[in-house]
């Protein structure tokens, strides 16, 4: 029986996917955080994704000169972070885009810096167990 619950207490007995068929994301993270750390990563992904989407929507409603492309790009990357898809790549790009906004003189520099830090930490730590990345590239647990 395969257990996919992030709060599962079972041990990893075997991998259901052969090593040569695992994606590159599995090689980045030995495990996807579950339990309370996984909940924390889910909350961080949701906060970052919603804030990026909000910034993109505000930019479409009241365009600022020179900042439409980075804000719309950030909103698209926010969708990837919300669902936890390609999180290391999306987090790295969020950090780069938000730093672009800071350098270009965006209206709210501190919010952009905060989103850049959150994007970078998600790129380094990973998406957590409650993400599409974990379902696609994570280890499969065999329960007892």
C-alpha positions in Angstrom: 0.0 0.0 0.0 1.4 3.4 -0.9 0.8 6.2 1.6 0.9 9.7 0.2 -0.2 11.6 3.4 2.3 14.3 4.4 1.6 13.4 8.0 2.4 9.7 7.5 4.7 8.2 10.1 5.7 5.3 7.9 9.3 4.8 7.0 10.6 4.8 3.4 10.9 1.2 2.5 11.4 1.4 -1.2 11.0 3.8 -4.0 8.2 3.1 -6.5 10.0 5.0 -9.3 13.4 3.6 -10.5 16.3 6.0 -10.0 16.9 6.6 -13.7 13.3 7.7 -14.2 13.2 10.2 -11.3 13.2 13.9 -12.3 15.9 16.4 -11.5 13.8 17.8 -8.7 14.2 14.6 -6.6 17.9 15.0 -6.9 17.7 18.6 -5.4 15.8 17.5 -2.3 16.3 14.3 -0.4 12.8 14.5 1.0 9.9 16.9 0.7 9.1 18.4 4.1 6.0 17.0 5.7 4.2 17.5 9.0 4.4 21.0 10.5 7.4 22.1 8.3 5.4 21.1 5.3 2.4 23.2 6.6 4.8 26.1 7.0 6.1 25.8 3.5 2.5 25.6 2.2 1.6 28.8 4.0 4.8 30.5 2.7 4.0 29.4 -0.9 0.4 30.6 -0.5 1.4 34.0 0.9 4.0 34.6 -1.7 1.8 33.4 -4.6 -1.2 35.5 -3.5 1.0 38.6 -3.0 2.6 38.2 -6.5 -0.9 37.7 -8.1 -2.1 40.8 -6.2 0.8 42.9 -7.5 0.2 41.7 -11.1 -3.5 42.6 -10.9 -2.8 46.0 -9.5 -0.3 46.6 -12.3 -2.9 45.8 -14.9 -5.5 48.1 -13.3 -3.1 51.0 -12.7 0.0 50.6 -15.0 3.3 52.1 -13.8 5.9 53.0 -16.5 8.5 50.3 -17.1 7.2 47.9 -14.4 4.4 46.0 -16.3 6.6 43.2 -17.6 8.2 42.3 -14.2 4.9 42.5 -12.4 3.0 40.4 -14.9 5.9 37.9 -14.9 5.7 37.8 -11.1 2.0 37.1 -11.2 2.5 34.2 -13.6 5.3 32.8 -11.3 3.0 33.3 -8.4 0.6 30.8 -10.0 3.4 28.3 -10.1 4.3 28.9 -6.5 0.6 28.6 -5.4 0.3 25.0 -6.8 4.0 24.1 -6.0 5.0 23.4 -9.6 8.7 23.8 -10.6 9.2 25.6 -7.3 13.1 25.9 -7.4 12.9 27.5 -10.8 9.9 29.7 -10.0 11.4 30.8 -6.7 14.7 31.8 -8.3 12.9 33.8 -11.0 10.7 35.5 -8.4 13.8 36.6 -6.6 15.3 38.0 -9.8 12.1 39.7 -11.0 11.4 41.3 -7.6 15.0 42.6 -7.4 14.5 44.0 -10.9 11.5 45.9 -9.6 13.5 47.2 -6.7 16.3 48.4 -9.0 13.8 50.0 -11.4 12.3 52.0 -8.6 9.0 50.3 -7.9 6.5 51.9 -5.6 6.8 49.5 -2.7 10.4 48.6 -2.3 10.0 46.7 1.0 7.3 44.4 -0.4 9.4 43.6 -3.4 12.4 42.8 -1.2 10.2 40.6 1.0 8.9 38.7 -2.0 12.4 38.3 -3.3 13.6 36.8 0.0 10.5 34.5 0.1 11.1 33.4 -3.5 14.8 32.7 -2.8 14.0 30.7 0.4 11.4 28.6 -1.5 14.0 27.9 -4.2 16.5 26.7 -1.6 14.2 24.8 0.8 11.8 23.4 -1.7 8.0 23.2 -2.1 7.1 20.8 0.8 5.0 17.7 0.7 1.8 19.5 -0.3 2.7 20.4 -3.8 2.6 19.1 -7.3 6.4 18.8 -7.3 6.2 16.4 -4.4 3.6 14.3 -6.2 5.5 14.2 -9.5 9.1 13.9 -8.2 8.9 12.8 -4.6 9.6 9.5 -3.1 6.7 7.1 -2.8 6.0 5.8 0.7 5.1 2.2 1.3 3.0 1.9 4.5 2.9 -1.1 6.7 
